[in-house]
Structures are given as structure tokens and as C-alpha cells.
């Protein structure tokens, strides 16, 4: 069996070597020539999988180590009889942690804790629902918005117009261009008029969910707004003028924890084994050892202690500084630099890798967030 994979899928050789010959390439260099003799193709979001790529190949199964599938021509795969699998659960925790870390970073930078604020969560799948539980436990008013689920008769959702008027707005929708519930430019110039002038707006879904040109114009007229963008239209060649206007900008890495990336590889591996009737034997767990212990002073206030705890695991300013350097590069070098930041992303662990010693008032939230072990500080 010949397996062609994006080299940015971690441990792909270790996982798949027992199933066949593994050939890896930079994602943007995977083309018809590379996949022609492949039986299995494993990709990330930078590879457009369609007739152009696969016509004339012998590929029987495509796997994508991603939540979103907007880079996949699902209709073509069905017509061609090519199986498809992806990993919608792998990065749920990582993206939720990123959003919480970014909100707490804004709070620290601005000196404004979001106590009793409203948060509009647009898109209530795995990530959105996890954030809804976390923010609700923190005392925020959660406005859940998911038009497809509301249309199916599920309760507890607010209209998009209401969610956009929250003090914090965070986007967690797939990129979809269909006639009903399209999300391409979901946040356009017209809907931006619904936003509060001092909104904290976060996007970790897909860049084109927001009209980036319109957003750049809007934020120039609303300097009190705080933008956190992990995803951008036109990646990897992003709008560096917009980057100069955001408070935190990162290179599409919200879901790039070690846990998320390795478990995505394991999920693909198990799916390929099922498809070909092979018993799985490789596991990700040995690559995810405990990372250590975090101790938070009992003297910290609730919000200060929470921010200290979360940022001890992940501080988005590190990734913001790295991406912001792109503004100083010649235009032709910015896209490759964006890709290198993703390819060479430094080790980042999830809450579950750490034990936590925290003040008593943080114990319940630390457990809800998923820390491995939680004990009261001083014990």
C-alpha cells in the first residue's frame, strides 16, 4: 500500500509505516503527480482535494486531519467511489483553550475582566458548546446562536442579530457557500453594523467567514474594538494591514496543541485500518506524557488567578509576536513565512497535561477546564 501524506501531520510515518510505504510532502506541493500511484491520501486544510488532484489516480481513501472540510470536494469523492474520513473531535479542546486564553489575555491587556458580560457564540458544535459551558460557569451570559440547529427545532438559541450584539463574539462555524445557512462572509459590512463599537471579536473557524476587507475598514472606524484572528482570508498570503489592526493575530494554529495533532493522526490511522480491515496497533498515548504542575498563589483574585493558570499553559502573545513579524517582510516572503510558522509550530500542551494547585475558588473551574489533577493551594 502506498500512502501519501502532508508532512505537517505529526507522527504520520510512525503511525502508518506498518500499513505500507509512506511518502510525505509539504502540503502545498501535493499535486496530481504525487498522488497518482497512492492508495491513501492524508491531508490538512492547505490541500484542495478534487477532480484535478485525483483524476487518474488509484486513491481509494482520503483522510483529512482537520475539523473543517471546505477543502474537500465531497461530491466528487462520492461520484468517484473514494472513501473520506476526517477528525472533527481532535482539536475541540485545543481551540476552546485558545479562545479562553485569548479572552483572558485581552482582559489582562486592557485591565477589564469580563465579569457578568455577554458572550455570543456563533456556531454551537463541539467547540461552541464546550465554550458555552465554560463561560456559563464563569458567570457570563451565554447567547448561543446556531441557525441550522434552531431550524431543526432545538431550543436555547438566539438569532444571529442578537448574538452579534454581545460584548464578546466568537465564531465557530464551518465555511459553507450553500443557499441555506451560508457562512461565507457571514460577518459582512452590513452585519458589522450590529456589533458593539467596543466588541471583543474572535474568529478561529475559517478566514472567509468574515469579509476581511470590510473588517479592516470597520475596525479603522471603531478603534475601541478588540480583534483576535487566528484565521484569515487568502491564507497564507494574509492582509498585513488588517494584521496591524488586530489586538491578537495568529497563524491558524488555534487547534495546534500536541494532543490535538497527535490524536488527529491516531484517528486517521484507526479509520484507515477499519477501511482496509487491518487491526490497529499504534497508539498516540506514549507521545503524550504529563507535562508538570502549575501552582497559583492563594493571594490572587479569582480572575487574576484564572488568567495566570491558563496562560501558564498557553499565552497567545507568543504566536502573535511571531506572526506580526510578517509585516516587516517583502510581500513575496509573507506567504511562505506563514506556512513555516505552522509547519515549525513549537510544542504546546493542553490543560489535561498538567496538575494544578490553585486557590479554593478556582478548583471547580480548573476541573471543568480539564486539568489532569486539581488540588487546593497550600495542601
DAUR-V131055 format. One record per helix or strand of 2 or more residues. SS is the DSSP state (alpha for helix, beta for strand). FROM is the first residue (numbers start at 0). TO is the last residue. If there is no record, write none. Layout:
# DAUR-V131055
SS:FROM:TO, SS:FROM:TO
This chain:
# DAUR-V131055
beta:1:5, alpha:11:18, beta:20:24, alpha:26:28, alpha:31:34, beta:39:42, alpha:50:53, beta:60:63, alpha:73:79, beta:82:85, alpha:91:109, beta:117:121, alpha:125:136, beta:140:144, alpha:146:150, alpha:159:162, beta:167:170, alpha:188:191, beta:199:202, alpha:206:208, alpha:211:219, beta:225:228, alpha:239:242, beta:247:248, alpha:257:275, alpha:284:286, beta:291:294, alpha:301:312, alpha:316:327, alpha:330:342, alpha:350:352, beta:353:357, alpha:359:368, beta:372:375
